Amino acid sequence: MNVDAPVLPTSSKSDGATQLRSRHLLGIAGLGAGEIALILDTAEAMKEVGTRPIKKVPALRGRTVVNLFFEPSTRTRTSFEIAEKRLSADTLSIATATSSVTKGETLIDTVRNLEAMSPDMIVMRHASSGAPHLLSRVGRAAVINAGDGMHEHPTQALLDAFTIREHKGRLAGLKVAIVGDLLHSRVLRSNVLLLNTMGADVCLCGPSTLMPAGIERFDVRSTSAIDEAVEGADVVMMLRIQQERMTGHFIPSLREYFALFGLTPERLRRAKDDVIVMHPGPMNRGVEIDSEVADGPYSVILEQVSNGVAVRMAVLYLLAGHDSAEPLKA
Amino acid sequence: MKLLLKGGRVIDPGIGKDGEFDVLVEDGRIVKINRSIAPDGAEVLELGKGWIVAPGLIDIHVHLREPGQEHKETIASGAAAAVAGGFSGIACMPNTDPVNDHAGITQFIIKKATDANLARVYPIGAVSIGSRGEQLAELGEQKSAGCVAFSDDGRPVATALLMRRALEYAGMLGVPIVDHCEDPSLKGDGVAHEGFHASALGLRGIPGLAESLMVERDVSLAELTGAHVHICHMSARQSLRAVRAGKERGVRVTCEVAPHHFTLTDEALDGPIKYDTNLKMNPPLREPADRDAMLEGIADGTVDAIATDHAPHHADEKMVEFDRAPFGITGLETAVPLVFDRLVHAGRISVKRAIELLSTNPARVLNLPGGSLAEGAPADIVVIDPDRRVTIDASRHVSKSKNTPFNGWELRGAVAYTLVGGRIVHRSA
């Protein structure tokens, strides 16, 4: 098996950061620019591993990683699983339907039982904001937040940043429009924190009913006019609008939502010529995005998915470094 | 059996007394308050310099959890927590299981409180059967059994019609409606104050208007009916404005504020422990402008009473995801330090006003005996050492539950003695 070490970043490339300060990744909040750059630089090396005929390195050999998913997820869970396997970790995935949670067990008890089997890391997706924070306070394993309620989805923001950087070579100074359900989106919160930290110029756009209270303190521009948000943008990031939003009186209909906020080829013309269009998935074609745009030349949506594996490998690798992971050498 | 409290500063705003007096208690009653009383065989409590002797404190908003949730609190443990906090009287909310919507349950509560023989316990009955907001409970029967007011606390009276009828009917009985104001549709499934901090933490918001809209409605209904409405645990500045406007036009409205709402804001959610469920209560901690409005209302007289909304929950119930945790924190054993540290020592109110808010007015709001040191009155007395420094230690609280956000806080002001009916039921001298 080919186990050559990936070429890892040197400290000079990552503003001096050579490791992450926290042993958990609970959110983008708390990460400095140097740490973000370190993760992205490490992901570049990890991406190279994915191009090899044998896509595996022994970095996490002997480590046990549990993917604990309390909410349905295909993309994120698969991405983490592949990342873990490429790093040679022993992995196991638990989805709520097959766990004791349905028998009334609390999160704490579920986690304590898992911990009794000494996993090194727990990757958690949960419908409640802050659930990974609770987990990090009671357990010994390092915790990676794979999406908590309406709070954060840090690895998504990191893979978005990685994808942007691949195309634009930088994050600082870029005009990024983020359009959609701002209120309920954890992808939004992580992206705002990351892009602000890295010096991008962010403009949020969505219906007034889906703007979070206190948005003025997010330190970004915001508007309900999509044309204004897209104007001159380097990056347009679309957020998913959920079908059930009609019941909370947030929007009258998906039809009207598309008419007012859907990303069409016409609207996209207002952006820069080399704009890239992103979407964290799952997409609602014809609701937040026209298929012509989603499948068009500016779309990098599938690249985001590919990059997700490399970014998650980087996060797993760097967090494992806290407990002196196997060196990346053979 | 005689007891002499010697050397304290006696403050009773109700009868306008403030000065250095001795207080003589005999057979459970206050018999004499004078400059210097000879012991003459009485047991003497020598009080420290500057210690305050005041009418026993009265908390008109507590949850005792019995019957039904005795793992959180019992009537006995709640009454013990009360006297440890300086409260000689407490009024307990009806949201037990079953709900106190019936004279039989009221009698049960009174029996348990009598057995405990600590603080005096005044049951508040439910406005509607099961607090379901559908049909008036038998308010007359409940009053005869000992209820001092009516409330569907925790489950706001959703229709204006039922609130109107409840006010009219309770007005006839001469008791107030104690009103948990909350528009259920605006509150939705919110868990924290709607604002920047909830947004940043991804928590569903509860706007201040969810409270104040119903305050406005019920102040107007009190005006229509001429009945007395008492607004619970105010948190939003708009609510204070509505109560102030009602008072100015002569409506019979009174209101209370809880210590956490004049001490904390939603910024605490962003503290060192993220998603601390001991910061989850209903109404939620609001923004600085709301907290400042509460402080202003406390200082200018708009606020009638400080009530703790003592809401004990078992540690297991709070050790869960923030949005799944029950609302509420304990309050009985932290109220005096918070009032003295944050209000009196901070220069916002006088000691006299503090006693008014914690004893005189609560007694008046619910027409309770107590709140007075008049000669001949039952000797329900609190002695406070206003300068004693305390560190809040929840593990040493008497309440069965320890869910307080103030654990570890260093505050100035402590209860030295609590007397109920002339008996020393708490001593921390």
Interface residues (C-beta under 8 A of the other chain):
Chain A: L26 T106 L107 I108 H126 S128 S129 G130 A131 H133 L134 R137 V138 D148 G149 M150 H151 E152 L183 R186 R189 P212 A213 G214 I215 R217 F218 G248
Chain B: G188 E194 G195 F196 H197 A198 S199 A200 L201 G202 L203 R204 G205 P207 I273 K274 Y275 D316 M319 V320 E321 F322 D323 R324
